[in-house]
Amino acid sequence: METTYSSNSHTLANASVLLNKLTQHLHGFVYQFCMAPDGAYSMPFASHQIEQIFGYRAEEVMADASKMLAMTHPEDLQKLEESIELSAKNMSVWECEWRILQKDGTELWLYGSSTPERQADGSILWTGYIKDITEIKQLTEIALMGSLALEAKPGAISDLLFEIDADCICTLVHSSTSEIILKGSESIKGQSLKEFLPEGGLNAVLLSIEEAKRLGRSFGRRFFVEIQVGVVFWFEVVVDAKRGGHTTTQYIVLVRDVTERKKAEDALYVDSVVFRSITQGIVLTNPQLSVIAINDAYTQMTGYTLNEVVGENACFMYGEKTNPDTIEEIHQAIYNQQEYFGEVLYYRKNGSAYWCELTVKPIFNESQQLTNYLGVMRDVSERKTSQEKLLKTQKSLVESNEQYMDLYEFAPIGYVTLNESGMISEANWKARSILGIKRKDLGKERFARFVVLEDRKKWQIQFSALRELSVQEELAFDLKLINDVANQYIDVKLSCARTDTIENHAMVRVTLFDITEMKQADLALRQKEAYQRSLLDNFPFMVWLKDTKGRFLTVNKVFLDAVEAQSLDEVVGKTDLDFWSPEYANVYIKQDKFVMDQQATAVNDEIIEISGHPRWYETFKSPVIVNDKVVGTVGFAQDVSELKKSVNYEKFKSRMLELVVRETNLPKIFDEITRGLEQLNPELFCFIVLKPKNKNLLHVISAPSLSDSCKETLKEVKISLGNGTVGSAAFLKQRVVIDNVMEHPYWDKYRETAKKSGIGASWGEPIIGLSGQVLGVLGVYRAESKMPNNYDLTVIEQSAHLISIAIEREESISKIEHLAY
């Protein structure tokens, strides 16, 4: 079965580790089991112990758990499936005991318990655990067989044994000495279960009867009775069904006191957990030294699992370098049934050697007969290695004491020893030169005297903390010292540690690192960085630096303003996709890749969106190469929008003038002008309306980008004040600009057309002839409600003038041709 997986894979991984840790010492595993709406089973999670029971790894049953159910004992399959269906139907806690057949035919008893939760997709997710109860079941069966054997002697049974009919009425009592679970009736024959059983016992018996009704027998269900505060008795219920024909007519019920067994089981479980949790390796053998049991620490230490060593002689880990004398000592102690303690070189499963601190203890029973040997193992390889190194070091120190003293005295690092009052008791040459103190003055000066006044309080606080440290604990901090002899200040880093007490006086060992030059270099570096930052921020164009993955490492202030960021922290680590639309960002990313792949500079004119408005920038992008390796890109972008506009307009104007001079087809000239204006500013929709002679009307002549409804409206526009933008402009003989057509009164009649066509703003530039007469209007619509800028107004005004030239030129040519004929 399958369930919805969490998007936070990182949280699920940590939870898995934690669950594995929690379950590593249990005879079972924690799991999540899912039943999809179509009835399919899956196991989204299981701790690694699942393999020990079912023989499958967690990932093998994650998508399909049916192979686990297929291992169910045929006699228990119906019970298991019914328990799952009942839990799913009632959304109640699932609990079941059943058997499985492992791949080698071994039969295991399992106990499972989990809590269901309905998922959004209709599936049901159970979370719980399954454990191996085979040993407990075997003990229970043995105990039950012994108890039921007494049925042949009614009255001799010490627990409650009785028979009931299908209506749960007691028909026969074999023994009723278990007064703890009875409600006080002297005779229970003829009574119903609820009349003589306590609530907990009644529920347990009724559930067992239901199970026996289906399966013929029920055993193992338990309940407890608290007879007074803190005093609890546990009971176990066994029910056998007596069938008459095809129906069950009688049930034999045995209620046994298992309090002592429960205590023993609990104690056994605790002992098992303790045994498995001990950090030293534990091995238990029989008197012949054959391995019976090991704990997890043994496996971790040696690499051997229980299956690999059980039945083997416990002394199998000797190797070629194991000391024969040590082997003889161990064997002699075992032969004499005596304890052994010592260190022995053992070999792991992978062949590596390790030093083991071994304790062997013989175990005797009450008759002083040898029953077992217990071995306790601790890996002391590191300690042995450390001891060997220490011995070598000590030998080296003894041999080179004078050399060491010279190294200490003339070391390039200052060493100072202080007593508990802060008095300098010892200092090497470097420390004395830093402080400006002579050897003869050691023991006469406190270290605080050499600390500058502004740092003295800091020293007092740190020294007080030093005196509270444990031996070998360290504390590091910076101070500024003063050398009176050299009349100079020195920046130092102190590494301080408590040492062993000498003559009842606590000592502090101080290491002085002169960091004056480092501080000066750091200050110079920070100043340099400040200068560089100031330089970057004062560039009038955008500057950025990226790594090979396109993540910004630094940018200047112009860049921050462009992306509306307040600080570098809002930009560093992000990519173009975080600031620009995908259409533009993917272009920039592609350019960066080209620059890095080709290791060449690229210069481009490209559009960058600033506050949602596209602007033209000239960009320069180069690879950053360190030690022949490309580590990123650097880029510069200068706003050339105005320059681009000017250049484009000059090209447009030249082309239109040439067209006016050469072309005689006015509609073609008008269409070229309107299309050219729209290319200069894609936000505009341009059109031309002309005034016929002797008529007070305007007719649309050119409108290549307007909708049909707009063209229909402009087909015949009366020249009058308030009649839209172009009608009013023609009437006033001056420019009319309307930044919001939905609110302006000139557009009252055309509001619906504006709404359908998405018109937000409009302006009209009258086309005036040489004699001052109105020839028409150059109109402009814009989707966004806003005023035109100076550039747009200049372009429209000059274009209207070009149109007037073209019209009057055409009229002049017509007159000349007329006169010629």
HELIX and SHEET records of a PDB file:
HELIX    1   1 SER A    9  THR A   23  1                                  15    
HELIX    2   2 ILE A   50  PHE A   54  1                                   5    
HELIX    3   3 ALA A   58  GLU A   60  5                                   3    
HELIX    4   4 SER A   66  LEU A   69  1                                   4    
HELIX    5   5 LEU A   77  ASN A   90  1                                  14    
HELIX    6   6 THR A  134  LEU A  148  1                                  15    
HELIX    7   7 ALA A  149  ALA A  152  5                                   4    
HELIX    8   8 GLU A  179  ILE A  181  5                                   3    
HELIX    9   9 LEU A  193  PHE A  196  1                                   4    
HELIX   10  10 GLU A  199  LEU A  215  1                                  17    
HELIX   11  11 THR A  259  SER A  277  1                                  19    
HELIX   12  12 ASP A  296  THR A  302  1                                   7    
HELIX   13  13 LEU A  306  VAL A  309  1                                   4    
HELIX   14  14 PRO A  324  TYR A  335  1                                  12    
HELIX   15  15 SER A  381  GLU A  399  1                                  19    
HELIX   16  16 ASN A  401  GLU A  409  1                                   9    
HELIX   17  17 TRP A  429  LEU A  435  1                                   7    
HELIX   18  18 ARG A  439  ASP A  441  5                                   3    
HELIX   19  19 PHE A  447  PHE A  450  5                                   4    
HELIX   20  20 LEU A  453  GLU A  468  1                                  16    
HELIX   21  21 THR A  516  ASN A  538  1                                  23    
HELIX   22  22 LYS A  557  ALA A  562  1                                   6    
HELIX   23  23 LEU A  568  GLU A  570  5                                   3    
HELIX   24  24 ASP A  576  ASP A  578  5                                   3    
HELIX   25  25 PRO A  582  GLN A  598  1                                  17    
HELIX   26  26 SER A  641  ARG A  662  1                                  22    
HELIX   27  27 LEU A  666  LEU A  680  1                                  15    
HELIX   28  28 ASP A  708  THR A  713  1                                   6    
HELIX   29  29 GLY A  724  LEU A  732  1                                   9    
HELIX   30  30 PRO A  745  TYR A  750  5                                   6    
HELIX   31  31 ARG A  751  SER A  757  1                                   7    
HELIX   32  32 ASN A  790  ALA A  820  1                                  31    
SHEET    1   A 5 TYR A  41  ALA A  46  0                                        
SHEET    2   A 5 GLY A  28  MET A  35 -1                                        
SHEET    3   A 5 ILE A 124  ASP A 132 -1                                        
SHEET    4   A 5 GLU A 107  ARG A 118 -1                                        
SHEET    5   A 5 TRP A  94  LEU A 101 -1                                        
SHEET    1   B 5 CYS A 170  SER A 176  0                                        
SHEET    2   B 5 LEU A 160  ASP A 165 -1                                        
SHEET    3   B 5 THR A 247  ASP A 257 -1                                        
SHEET    4   B 5 VAL A 231  GLY A 244 -1                                        
SHEET    5   B 5 ARG A 217  GLN A 228 -1                                        
SHEET    1   C 5 VAL A 291  ILE A 294  0                                        
SHEET    2   C 5 GLY A 281  THR A 285 -1                                        
SHEET    3   C 5 LEU A 370  ASP A 379 -1                                        
SHEET    4   C 5 ALA A 353  PHE A 364 -1                                        
SHEET    5   C 5 TYR A 340  TYR A 347 -1                                        
SHEET    1   D 5 ILE A 424  ALA A 427  0                                        
SHEET    2   D 5 GLY A 414  ASN A 419 -1                                        
SHEET    3   D 5 HIS A 505  ASP A 514 -1                                        
SHEET    4   D 5 GLN A 488  ILE A 502 -1                                        
SHEET    5   D 5 GLU A 474  ASN A 483 -1                                        
SHEET    1   E 5 PHE A 552  VAL A 555  0                                        
SHEET    2   E 5 MET A 542  ASP A 547 -1                                        
SHEET    3   E 5 LYS A 629  ASP A 639 -1                                        
SHEET    4   E 5 HIS A 613  VAL A 626 -1                                        
SHEET    5   E 5 ALA A 602  ILE A 610 -1                                        
SHEET    1   F 6 VAL A 717  LYS A 718  0                                        
SHEET    2   F 6 LEU A 697  SER A 702 -1                                        
SHEET    3   F 6 LEU A 684  LEU A 690 -1                                        
SHEET    4   F 6 VAL A 774  ARG A 782 -1                                        
SHEET    5   F 6 ALA A 761  ILE A 768 -1                                        
SHEET    6   F 6 VAL A 736  ILE A 738 -1                                        
END                                                                             
